[in-house]
Structure formats: structure tokens, C-alpha cells
């Protein structure tokens, strides 16, 4: 999944309009114009498609945390230059204030089972001996479960054929 796919899915899951998307970027101190947001949300076969970089997605996820949980006092967390699925998953978990049980419940909605031990390994520090890399399949199923939880069993019109498997 690309950063653009993730952004499109989050937009669909939470039914966010362009101005809400711009506001979420602004929550993390990034002024994103309507044109930029629109270009990031387009599919890669459109002429005005723009690739969403790791730093922009990290900024959006930081903004989502601020929007959902409230902005912390003092210095804001710096957006990561490089993202991986573990970081994206962790940021979504924080934004939604999910505990282990909430995540497992969402995964069940997507007909995907994962043990508590496997799940906790995804949120460990990278240098921890029990750290486990979050595979795209796990993140994809988490997003699918969120879609079912927040939107019902609606089919996402932006979902690619590969993601529907």
C-alpha cells in the first residue's frame, strides 16, 4: 500500500471532506492547500496525481492524533522522515485511543486473527528482541476493520483490486 492509498482509506473511513483534511494537516502545522490534498487523494493514473511523501503522511497522522485526542502542550512531535507500517499502525492506534482489545476486535471485523503476543510485538521498539515488522496485510486488514466499524460494510470506491482480496 502506498502513502496515498492509506490517506484515501483514512479519508473514506472517517468520511472527511477536503476542508477537514486541510484542518488535520494544519493541526500538525502543515498548510496544505485544497489542490495539494486533492492531488494526494487522486489515483496514480490521473494526470494531476501527486505522490504523498513519508513526511507528509506522518504529519497528517500527527494532525489526526491532535484532532482526535487534543493537542499536547509544548513542543509538537516531529514528523518522521521515513515511515514504515509499524509507525503508521502505532499512530492510528494513538489517534483512536485504542487498547489491545479494541485492535483485536477491529481485526476480527475484517476476519483476520492475530494473537495478543503478535500484536504487542508490532508496537515494540525496533531494537527489542521481540520486535516484529508489521506486514502490509496486517495494516490493510486493520484499515478494513476500521472501515467496517465506522462505515458499516460499505465498499470503498477507492480500493484497488489487489486490496479487495
Secondary structure, DSSP 8 states (H G I E B T S, - for coil): --HHHHHHHHHHHTT--HHHHHHHHHHTT----HHHHHHHHS-TTSTT-----HHHHHHHHHHHHHHHH---SSS-----SS--HHHHHHHHHHHTT--HHHHHHHHHHTT----HHHHHHHTS-TTSTT-----HHHHHHHHHHHHHHHH-S---TT--TGGG-
